[in-house]
Structure formats: C-alpha cells, structure tokens
Amino acid sequence: MSEQHSSEVEAGLARLEGYLMSQAALHEADEAGESFAQALSWLGPDEQHVIAERFAQHHLRLKRQILTAVVTRAEELKAEYSLRYAVLRRRLVGLTIAAFAFLATVVALLTAA
C-alpha cells in the first residue's frame, strides 16, 4: 500500500471516528436532557421537551468547552515537552562528544607512553 493511500485511509478513519464521537455526544446529551426533564414531573410534556432540549444544548456546550480546554492543554504540553526533549538531546550529544574526546585523549596518552 502506498504512503499516500495509507494517509488517505488514516484521514478517512479519523473523520469516521470524529463523526461517531459527535453522534455519541449528541445521544448522550439527548439522554441527559430527557432524564433531567423527566425528573421535573410537575411540568407538562411540551414543557419537559423544551427543558430537555435546552439541557441537551447546555450539555453539548459544556462538553465542547471541556474538549477545547483539553486540546489547548495538550498542545501546550506537546510544545513544552518538545522543548525539553530538544534540550535533553543537545545535552546528551554534548556529553557523548565530550566522553569520546576524553577517551580519545586517554587512549592517545596511553599509546604515546
């Protein structure tokens, strides 16, 4: 399978996963709204329906805000850890070069003696 075909498949799967997740969130919001509205037994069916819809909308807004905050934090952490990794990699390369230089000097001194 070609690399382009593989990336197209991955993109398609990501879109499908996103769609399924959004449908699950909609279903969860609708169920939460219905459950909340049914607890308000003194309301009529039309009023319960309106309350259920408003609760579902609120539920989805809250979920979107949480997801946005999580994505933002993940991007911040990715940037932070990428920077830390780069610094660590530079230190490790520097220490490796210094160790090889030290060993080369020791070997040169021992062979010269």
Backbone torsions as a table, in degrees:
resi	resn	phi	psi	omega
1	MET	NA	134.4	-176.9
2	SER	-73.5	160.6	-179.1
3	GLU	-65.5	-38.1	179.0
4	GLN	-65.9	-43.0	179.1
5	HIS	-63.2	-41.2	179.2
6	SER	-61.9	-43.1	-179.7
7	SER	-68.6	-33.5	176.4
8	GLU	-66.5	-39.9	177.9
9	VAL	-64.6	-44.4	178.8
10	GLU	-61.2	-41.9	179.4
11	ALA	-65.4	-41.4	178.1
12	GLY	-63.9	-42.4	178.0
13	LEU	-64.8	-37.9	178.4
14	ALA	-64.8	-41.3	177.3
15	ARG	-64.1	-42.6	178.9
16	LEU	-62.8	-43.3	178.3
17	GLU	-62.3	-42.4	178.1
18	GLY	-61.8	-42.6	178.9
19	TYR	-62.5	-46.9	-179.4
20	LEU	-63.2	-38.7	178.3
21	MET	-66.6	-39.2	179.6
22	SER	-68.5	-37.7	177.7
23	GLN	-66.5	-38.6	177.2
24	ALA	-64.6	-40.4	178.6
25	ALA	-65.3	-41.0	177.3
26	LEU	-62.4	-44.2	179.4
27	HIS	-63.2	-43.7	178.9
28	GLU	-62.2	-42.0	179.5
29	ALA	-64.9	-43.3	178.6
30	ASP	-62.1	-43.1	178.9
31	GLU	-64.2	-42.6	179.8
32	ALA	-63.8	-41.7	178.3
33	GLY	-63.8	-44.2	178.5
34	GLU	-62.7	-43.7	-179.8
35	SER	-62.0	-43.6	179.7
36	PHE	-64.7	-45.0	-177.4
37	ALA	-67.3	-35.6	179.4
38	GLN	-66.7	-27.0	178.0
39	ALA	-69.3	-20.1	178.6
40	LEU	-92.6	70.9	-170.6
41	SER	-66.7	-18.5	-179.0
42	TRP	-77.7	-11.5	178.7
43	LEU	-83.9	152.5	175.4
44	GLY	-76.4	168.4	-178.0
45	PRO	-58.9	-40.2	179.1
46	ASP	-66.3	-41.3	178.9
47	GLU	-66.3	-40.2	177.8
48	GLN	-63.0	-37.8	179.1
49	HIS	-64.0	-44.0	179.2
50	VAL	-63.8	-44.8	179.4
51	ILE	-62.3	-42.1	-180.0
52	ALA	-61.7	-42.6	179.5
53	GLU	-65.4	-43.3	179.6
54	ARG	-65.3	-40.3	178.5
55	PHE	-63.7	-42.3	179.4
56	ALA	-62.3	-42.2	178.1
57	GLN	-62.6	-42.8	178.3
58	HIS	-63.1	-43.5	179.6
59	HIS	-58.7	-45.2	179.7
60	LEU	-66.5	-40.5	177.7
61	ARG	-60.7	-44.7	-179.6
62	LEU	-64.0	-42.6	178.3
63	LYS	-61.9	-42.3	178.9
64	ARG	-62.8	-42.2	179.2
65	GLN	-63.5	-42.7	179.6
66	ILE	-64.4	-45.5	-180.0
67	LEU	-62.2	-41.4	177.9
68	THR	-62.5	-42.1	178.7
69	ALA	-64.3	-40.0	179.6
70	VAL	-65.9	-43.4	179.3
71	VAL	-63.5	-43.3	178.7
72	THR	-60.2	-45.5	180.0
73	ARG	-65.1	-38.9	178.4
74	ALA	-62.7	-40.5	178.2
75	GLU	-66.1	-39.7	177.3
76	GLU	-62.3	-44.9	-179.9
77	LEU	-65.5	-38.5	178.8
78	LYS	-61.0	-45.8	179.1
79	ALA	-63.6	-43.6	-178.7
80	GLU	-63.3	-47.0	-178.5
81	TYR	-72.6	-28.3	174.6
82	SER	-64.7	-42.1	177.7
83	LEU	-63.8	-45.5	179.3
84	ARG	-61.4	-41.3	179.6
85	TYR	-63.0	-41.9	-179.9
86	ALA	-63.0	-42.5	179.1
87	VAL	-64.6	-45.0	179.5
88	LEU	-62.1	-42.3	179.5
89	ARG	-62.6	-42.6	178.5
90	ARG	-62.7	-42.0	179.2
91	ARG	-63.2	-43.4	-178.4
92	LEU	-65.3	-41.7	177.6
93	VAL	-63.9	-43.0	178.6
94	GLY	-62.2	-43.8	178.8
95	LEU	-66.3	-37.5	179.0
96	THR	-64.6	-44.3	178.4
97	ILE	-63.4	-42.1	179.0
98	ALA	-64.2	-40.0	179.8
99	ALA	-65.5	-43.5	178.2
100	PHE	-65.2	-39.3	178.1
101	ALA	-63.7	-42.0	178.4
102	PHE	-62.9	-46.5	179.9
103	LEU	-63.7	-40.3	178.6
104	ALA	-62.7	-40.0	178.9
105	THR	-65.4	-44.4	179.7
106	VAL	-62.5	-44.6	179.7
107	VAL	-63.7	-42.2	-180.0
108	ALA	-63.7	-40.4	179.6
109	LEU	-68.6	-38.5	-179.5
110	LEU	-70.5	-37.5	179.7
111	THR	-75.4	-25.5	179.6
112	ALA	-77.3	-23.6	-175.4
113	ALA	-79.7	NA	NA
